[in-house]
Amino acid sequence: MMRALLIAAACSCVSITTAPVHAQTVPGHRFSESLEQYKFAVSRIIHNRMQTSFYRSSLGGISIVTFDLDRHGTVKKASLRTSSGSSNIDSMALKAVPVGFQFPPIPEHLGITDIRVTVPLRYGSNP
């Protein structure tokens, strides 16, 4: 029962990340005043990376990944928060946000030097 609720919540989060976000494609563009919008843009970048065939799988599942970004937007640490139940899917989820991967820098106006981001990643034939 608890796993079903967690999966339902994760699916609703994944569907939120499908709305268009263009801020990360404009060099020097400042994200809005919200930290949540920055995190949303980061999750959108991951979602776009998942559209390649490398991240597709005939198996379905949801892995929840947590990762730390420094002020430059570099992934310093990534871990699996919740397993999908499949080691292959969990491995793909961790490869979607490898240590050293570069996201846009955290906007200076937010006044933070590092953040932790948690993103549910849904895998299947059409993520």
Accessible surface in RSA format (square Angstrom, percent):
REM  Atomic radii and reference values for relative SASA: ProtOr
REM  Chains: A
REM  Algorithm: Lee & Richards
REM  Probe-radius: 1.40
REM  Slices: 20
REM RES _ NUM      All-atoms   Total-Side   Main-Chain    Non-polar    All polar
REM                ABS   REL    ABS   REL    ABS   REL    ABS   REL    ABS   REL
RES MET A   1   182.56  94.5 135.42  89.6  47.15 112.3 115.83  98.5  66.73  88.4
RES MET A   2   153.17  79.3 148.22  98.1   4.96  11.8 135.17 114.9  18.01  23.9
RES ARG A   3   120.15  50.4 113.86  58.0   6.29  15.0  65.92  90.1  54.24  32.9
RES ALA A   4    61.98  57.0  49.84  76.9  12.15  27.6  55.54  78.2   6.44  17.1
RES LEU A   5   101.02  56.3  96.43  69.0   4.59  11.5  96.92  68.1   4.10  11.0
RES LEU A   6    70.57  39.3  65.52  46.9   5.05  12.7  69.90  49.1   0.67   1.8
RES ILE A   7    69.13  39.3  68.74  51.2   0.38   0.9  69.13  49.8   0.00   0.0
RES ALA A   8    60.97  56.1  47.76  73.7  13.20  30.0  54.70  77.0   6.26  16.6
RES ALA A   9    53.48  49.2  46.05  71.1   7.42  16.9  52.78  74.3   0.70   1.8
RES ALA A  10     4.87   4.5   0.58   0.9   4.30   9.8   4.38   6.2   0.49   1.3
RES CYS A  11    49.65  37.6  44.21  49.3   5.44  12.8  23.72  60.1  25.93  28.0
RES SER A  12    60.50  51.1  54.06  72.2   6.44  14.8  45.44  96.8  15.07  21.1
RES CYS A  13    55.18  41.7  53.78  60.0   1.40   3.3   7.42  18.8  47.76  51.5
RES VAL A  14     9.37   6.2   9.17   8.3   0.20   0.5   9.37   8.1   0.00   0.0
RES SER A  15    68.79  58.1  56.10  74.9  12.69  29.2  45.70  97.3  23.08  32.3
RES ILE A  16   108.38  61.7  99.93  74.4   8.45  20.4 107.31  77.3   1.07   2.9
RES THR A  17    14.20  10.1  14.20  14.4   0.00   0.0  11.09  14.9   3.11   4.7
RES THR A  18    70.72  50.3  56.01  56.8  14.71  35.1  36.53  49.1  34.20  51.7
RES ALA A  19    49.07  45.1  42.44  65.5   6.63  15.1  48.60  68.4   0.47   1.2
RES PRO A  20   101.15  73.7  81.12  73.9  20.03  72.8  83.02  68.5  18.13 112.7
RES VAL A  21    27.72  18.2  17.64  16.0  10.09  24.3  21.72  18.9   6.00  16.3
RES HIS A  22   127.10  69.5 122.27  85.0   4.83  12.4  89.99  92.7  37.11  43.2
RES ALA A  23    19.67  18.1  12.17  18.8   7.50  17.1  14.79  20.8   4.87  12.9
RES GLN A  24    36.66  20.5  10.15   7.4  26.51  63.1   9.54  20.3  27.12  20.6
RES THR A  25    94.67  67.3  65.83  66.7  28.83  68.7  64.64  86.8  30.02  45.4
RES VAL A  26    74.44  49.0  68.39  61.9   6.05  14.6  69.22  60.1   5.22  14.2
RES PRO A  27   130.04  94.8  99.61  90.8  30.43 110.6 112.03  92.5  18.01 111.9
RES GLY A  28    82.23 101.4   0.00   N/A  82.23 101.4  45.68 125.4  36.55  81.9
RES HIS A  29    89.62  49.0  67.75  47.1  21.87  55.9  45.57  47.0  44.04  51.2
RES ARG A  30   143.07  60.1 129.16  65.8  13.91  33.1  69.14  94.5  73.93  44.8
RES PHE A  31    13.75   6.9  10.50   6.5   3.25   8.5  11.12   6.7   2.63   7.5
RES SER A  32    52.41  44.3  34.91  46.6  17.50  40.3  42.50  90.5   9.91  13.9
RES GLU A  33   133.77  76.8 118.40  89.6  15.37  36.6  68.09 131.7  65.67  53.6
RES SER A  34    39.33  33.2  32.58  43.5   6.75  15.5  31.18  66.4   8.15  11.4
RES LEU A  35    51.35  28.6  46.63  33.4   4.73  11.9  46.63  32.7   4.73  12.7
RES GLU A  36   116.17  66.7 111.95  84.7   4.22  10.0  59.64 115.4  56.53  46.2
RES GLN A  37    94.68  52.9  91.95  67.2   2.73   6.5  26.59  56.6  68.10  51.6
RES TYR A  38     0.00   0.0   0.00   0.0   0.00   0.0   0.00   0.0   0.00   0.0
RES LYS A  39    53.01  25.9  51.53  31.6   1.48   3.5  16.98  15.3  36.03  38.4
RES PHE A  40    49.16  24.6  43.74  27.1   5.42  14.1  48.62  29.5   0.55   1.6
RES ALA A  41     0.63   0.6   0.63   1.0   0.00   0.0   0.63   0.9   0.00   0.0
RES VAL A  42     0.42   0.3   0.42   0.4   0.00   0.0   0.42   0.4   0.00   0.0
RES SER A  43     8.83   7.5   7.54  10.1   1.29   3.0   6.49  13.8   2.35   3.3
RES ARG A  44    42.08  17.7  42.08  21.4   0.00   0.0   0.00   0.0  42.08  25.5
RES ILE A  45    26.94  15.3  26.14  19.5   0.80   1.9  26.60  19.2   0.33   0.9
RES ILE A  46     0.29   0.2   0.29   0.2   0.00   0.0   0.29   0.2   0.00   0.0
RES HIS A  47    20.12  11.0  19.88  13.8   0.25   0.6   5.94   6.1  14.19  16.5
RES ASN A  48    66.74  46.0  56.93  55.0   9.81  23.6  24.38  58.7  42.36  40.9
RES ARG A  49    62.89  26.4  56.99  29.1   5.90  14.1  25.70  35.1  37.20  22.5
RES MET A  50     4.05   2.1   4.05   2.7   0.00   0.0   2.86   2.4   1.19   1.6
RES GLN A  51    69.42  38.8  57.76  42.2  11.66  27.8  37.33  79.5  32.09  24.3
RES THR A  52    71.96  51.2  64.94  65.8   7.03  16.7  70.28  94.4   1.69   2.5
RES SER A  53    96.45  81.5  79.01 105.4  17.45  40.2  44.37  94.5  52.08  73.0
RES PHE A  54   120.52  60.3 101.95  63.1  18.57  48.3 111.79  67.8   8.74  25.0
RES TYR A  55    16.49   7.7  16.49   9.4   0.00   0.0   8.15   6.1   8.34  10.3
RES ARG A  56    88.96  37.4  72.35  36.9  16.61  39.6  28.46  38.9  60.51  36.7
RES SER A  57    18.76  15.9   9.16  12.2   9.59  22.1  12.39  26.4   6.37   8.9
RES SER A  58   116.46  98.4  74.97 100.1  41.49  95.6  52.27 111.3  64.20  89.9
RES LEU A  59    89.60  49.9  86.99  62.2   2.61   6.5  89.60  62.9   0.00   0.0
RES GLY A  60    58.23  71.8   0.00   N/A  58.23  71.8  24.27  66.6  33.96  76.0
RES GLY A  61    19.75  24.4   0.00   N/A  19.75  24.4  15.79  43.3   3.95   8.9
RES ILE A  62    19.71  11.2  10.18   7.6   9.54  23.0  10.18   7.3   9.54  25.9
RES SER A  63     0.00   0.0   0.00   0.0   0.00   0.0   0.00   0.0   0.00   0.0
RES ILE A  64    16.42   9.3  16.42  12.2   0.00   0.0  16.42  11.8   0.00   0.0
RES VAL A  65     0.55   0.4   0.55   0.5   0.00   0.0   0.55   0.5   0.00   0.0
RES THR A  66    17.76  12.6  16.80  17.0   0.96   2.3  15.90  21.4   1.87   2.8
RES PHE A  67     1.70   0.8   0.24   0.1   1.46   3.8   1.70   1.0   0.00   0.0
RES ASP A  68    30.05  21.0  30.05  29.9   0.00   0.0  15.91  37.4  14.14  14.1
RES LEU A  69     0.68   0.4   0.00   0.0   0.68   1.7   0.45   0.3   0.23   0.6
RES ASP A  70    27.13  19.0  26.63  26.5   0.50   1.2  19.18  45.1   7.95   7.9
RES ARG A  71   138.45  58.1 134.92  68.8   3.52   8.4  28.18  38.5 110.26  66.8
RES HIS A  72    95.27  52.1  94.46  65.7   0.81   2.1  60.87  62.7  34.39  40.0
RES GLY A  73     0.00   0.0   0.00   N/A   0.00   0.0   0.00   0.0   0.00   0.0
RES THR A  74    21.29  15.1  21.29  21.6   0.00   0.0  13.99  18.8   7.30  11.0
RES VAL A  75     0.41   0.3   0.00   0.0   0.41   1.0   0.00   0.0   0.41   1.1
RES LYS A  76   120.46  58.8 101.31  62.2  19.15  45.6  56.25  50.6  64.21  68.4
RES LYS A  77   116.45  56.8 114.75  70.4   1.70   4.1  69.75  62.8  46.70  49.7
RES ALA A  78    27.47  25.3   4.73   7.3  22.74  51.7   4.97   7.0  22.50  59.6
RES SER A  79    49.03  41.4  45.84  61.2   3.19   7.3  31.65  67.4  17.39  24.4
RES LEU A  80    57.21  31.9  30.86  22.1  26.34  66.2  30.86  21.7  26.34  70.9
RES ARG A  81   162.67  68.3 129.18  65.9  33.49  79.7  32.24  44.1 130.43  79.1
RES THR A  82    30.87  22.0  26.99  27.4   3.88   9.3  20.58  27.6  10.29  15.6
RES SER A  83    48.75  41.2  40.83  54.5   7.91  18.2  33.57  71.5  15.18  21.3
RES SER A  84    14.70  12.4   0.13   0.2  14.57  33.6   0.71   1.5  13.99  19.6
RES GLY A  85    68.23  84.1   0.00   N/A  68.23  84.1  32.23  88.5  36.00  80.6
RES SER A  86    25.83  21.8  20.34  27.1   5.49  12.6  22.47  47.8   3.36   4.7
RES SER A  87    93.66  79.1  77.04 102.8  16.62  38.3  51.78 110.3  41.88  58.7
RES ASN A  88    95.98  66.2  91.89  88.8   4.08   9.8  16.84  40.5  79.14  76.5
RES ILE A  89     0.26   0.1   0.26   0.2   0.00   0.0   0.26   0.2   0.00   0.0
RES ASP A  90    15.52  10.9  15.52  15.4   0.00   0.0   8.08  19.0   7.44   7.4
RES SER A  91    46.55  39.3  39.92  53.3   6.63  15.3  29.07  61.9  17.48  24.5
RES MET A  92    25.69  13.3  25.69  17.0   0.00   0.0  17.65  15.0   8.04  10.7
RES ALA A  93     0.00   0.0   0.00   0.0   0.00   0.0   0.00   0.0   0.00   0.0
RES LEU A  94    63.59  35.4  59.11  42.3   4.48  11.3  59.55  41.8   4.04  10.9
RES LYS A  95   108.77  53.1 102.42  62.8   6.36  15.1  58.72  52.9  50.05  53.3
RES ALA A  96     0.00   0.0   0.00   0.0   0.00   0.0   0.00   0.0   0.00   0.0
RES VAL A  97     0.31   0.2   0.31   0.3   0.00   0.0   0.31   0.3   0.00   0.0
RES PRO A  98    52.56  38.3  47.24  43.1   5.31  19.3  52.56  43.4   0.00   0.0
RES VAL A  99   102.23  67.3  77.24  69.9  24.99  60.2  77.24  67.1  24.99  67.8
RES GLY A 100    45.68  56.3   0.00   N/A  45.68  56.3  26.61  73.0  19.07  42.7
RES PHE A 101    46.65  23.3  38.52  23.9   8.13  21.2  45.65  27.7   1.00   2.9
RES GLN A 102   100.38  56.1  80.97  59.2  19.41  46.2  54.65 116.3  45.73  34.7
RES PHE A 103     3.70   1.9   0.00   0.0   3.70   9.6   2.39   1.5   1.31   3.8
RES PRO A 104    31.07  22.6  23.81  21.7   7.26  26.4  30.58  25.2   0.49   3.0
RES PRO A 105    81.88  59.7  78.28  71.4   3.60  13.1  78.28  64.6   3.60  22.4
RES ILE A 106     6.67   3.8   0.09   0.1   6.58  15.9   0.09   0.1   6.58  17.9
RES PRO A 107    13.85  10.1   3.70   3.4  10.15  36.9  13.77  11.4   0.08   0.5
RES GLU A 108   169.20  97.1 145.19 109.8  24.01  57.2  64.82 125.4 104.37  85.2
RES HIS A 109    59.97  32.8  19.26  13.4  40.70 104.1  30.34  31.3  29.63  34.5
RES LEU A 110    35.76  19.9  10.93   7.8  24.83  62.4  13.71   9.6  22.06  59.4
RES GLY A 111    71.25  87.9   0.00   N/A  71.25  87.9  37.76 103.6  33.48  75.0
RES ILE A 112    58.43  33.3  47.46  35.4  10.97  26.4  49.42  35.6   9.01  24.5
RES THR A 113    90.29  64.2  86.57  87.8   3.72   8.9  63.45  85.2  26.84  40.6
RES ASP A 114    89.10  62.4  80.82  80.4   8.28  19.6  14.93  35.1  74.17  74.0
RES ILE A 115    16.61   9.5   5.83   4.3  10.78  26.0  15.84  11.4   0.77   2.1
RES ARG A 116   135.79  57.0 122.11  62.2  13.68  32.6  45.02  61.5  90.77  55.0
RES VAL A 117     3.75   2.5   3.29   3.0   0.46   1.1   3.75   3.3   0.00   0.0
RES THR A 118    55.55  39.5  29.75  30.2  25.80  61.5  19.32  26.0  36.23  54.8
RES VAL A 119     5.85   3.8   5.50   5.0   0.35   0.8   5.85   5.1   0.00   0.0
RES PRO A 120    17.58  12.8  14.63  13.3   2.95  10.7  14.63  12.1   2.95  18.3
RES LEU A 121     6.46   3.6   5.54   4.0   0.92   2.3   6.46   4.5   0.00   0.0
RES ARG A 122    89.64  37.6  88.46  45.1   1.18   2.8  22.40  30.6  67.24  40.8
RES TYR A 123     3.44   1.6   0.00   0.0   3.44   9.0   0.00   0.0   3.44   4.2
RES GLY A 124    11.07  13.6   0.00   N/A  11.07  13.6  11.07  30.4   0.00   0.0
RES SER A 125    89.84  75.9  72.58  96.9  17.26  39.8  44.14  94.0  45.71  64.0
RES ASN A 126   105.23  72.6  97.60  94.3   7.64  18.4  24.41  58.8  80.82  78.1
RES PRO A 127    11.14   8.1   0.59   0.5  10.54  38.3   1.26   1.0   9.87  61.4
END  Absolute sums over single chains surface
CHAIN  1 A     7045.4       5661.8       1383.6       4251.4       2794.0
END  Absolute sums over all chains
TOTAL          7045.4       5661.8       1383.6       4251.4       2794.0
